[in-house]
Amino acid sequence: MATLTIRLDDELDSTLSQLAQRTHRTKSDLVREMLRREAARAELRRSNALLRPFAERAGYLTDEDFFRDFA
């Protein structure tokens, strides 16, 4: 496992520490989970941007259009 060192301002460190205490998890564990989620969101946004032109040409302009045919 790699190690990454980051600097947090006092307010963010306090927020993270409080969250860690409330959830009985380490700050490192919380940050790893947050980074994984953000990486997944970024990939979803990238995929959405790539697929949007194809979906629009096929008539899928809204979420409702999509779910009408695929839900």
Secondary structure, 3 states (H helix, E strand, C coil): CCCCCCCCCHHHHHHHHHHHHHHCCCHHHHHHHHHHHHHHHHHHHHHHHHHHHHHHHCCCCCHHHHHHHHC
